[in-house]
Amino acid sequence: MAGTDKRKQSLYFPESMLQDIQVEAARLDRSLSWIVQRCVRIGLSEIRKLPSVNDIPDSPDEATNV
């Protein structure tokens, strides 16, 4: 098995979202990091369905010409 990537990243969440994460971490007896990683894994397929910034027209005129 290849080694896992151990780089650290700081993430900043709105206070209400952080509180939700903390509640779930306590409920599941898991770390905040574990909760966030699981959320990403679970939600990544939905996130990938969102249009890219490059896929959104800049002006209403471009939307009709596509």
Backbone torsions as a table, in degrees:
resi	resn	phi	psi	omega
1	MET	NA	132.4	178.4
2	ALA	-68.9	152.0	178.9
3	GLY	-65.1	152.6	179.1
4	THR	-87.8	153.4	179.1
5	ASP	-77.7	120.8	-175.9
6	LYS	-108.4	20.2	178.1
7	ARG	-64.9	146.5	178.8
8	LYS	-101.1	148.6	179.2
9	GLN	-140.6	134.6	175.9
10	SER	-91.4	132.5	177.5
11	LEU	-122.4	142.0	179.8
12	TYR	-118.1	124.4	-178.2
13	PHE	-115.2	150.3	171.3
14	PRO	-59.5	150.3	-175.3
15	GLU	-53.7	-44.2	-177.8
16	SER	-65.4	-37.5	178.8
17	MET	-68.4	-40.9	178.1
18	LEU	-61.8	-40.9	178.0
19	GLN	-62.4	-41.6	177.3
20	ASP	-61.0	-43.3	179.7
21	ILE	-64.1	-42.4	179.9
22	GLN	-63.9	-40.5	178.6
23	VAL	-62.5	-46.0	179.8
24	GLU	-66.9	-37.5	178.0
25	ALA	-62.4	-42.8	178.8
26	ALA	-67.0	-42.3	-179.1
27	ARG	-61.5	-41.2	-177.6
28	LEU	-91.9	-1.9	-177.0
29	ASP	53.7	50.5	-180.0
30	ARG	-130.2	166.3	178.9
31	SER	-79.0	160.5	175.3
32	LEU	-59.2	-41.3	179.8
33	SER	-59.0	-43.7	-179.2
34	TRP	-62.4	-43.3	179.5
35	ILE	-60.9	-48.5	-178.5
36	VAL	-63.3	-43.0	179.1
37	GLN	-61.7	-41.5	178.2
38	ARG	-65.9	-39.9	178.3
39	CYS	-60.6	-41.7	179.0
40	VAL	-64.4	-47.6	179.9
41	ARG	-59.1	-43.7	-177.9
42	ILE	-69.6	-40.7	-173.6
43	GLY	-92.1	-7.8	-173.9
44	LEU	-60.2	-37.2	179.4
45	SER	-64.3	-35.6	177.1
46	GLU	-72.3	-39.5	179.1
47	ILE	-62.5	-38.6	-180.0
48	ARG	-66.1	-18.8	177.6
49	LYS	-77.4	-17.7	-179.0
50	LEU	-69.4	144.5	179.4
51	PRO	-68.5	145.3	176.1
52	SER	-71.9	157.0	175.6
53	VAL	-56.4	-34.8	179.9
54	ASN	-72.5	-15.7	-179.3
55	ASP	-90.4	-9.8	-177.5
56	ILE	-96.5	125.4	-179.8
57	PRO	-62.9	145.7	179.4
58	ASP	-74.5	-32.5	-177.9
59	SER	-135.7	160.3	179.5
60	PRO	-60.2	-30.2	179.4
61	ASP	-63.1	-39.2	-179.4
62	GLU	-66.4	-31.5	-179.2
63	ALA	-65.1	-34.7	-179.9
64	THR	-80.3	-20.0	-179.0
65	ASN	-91.8	0.0	-175.7
66	VAL	-84.7	NA	NA
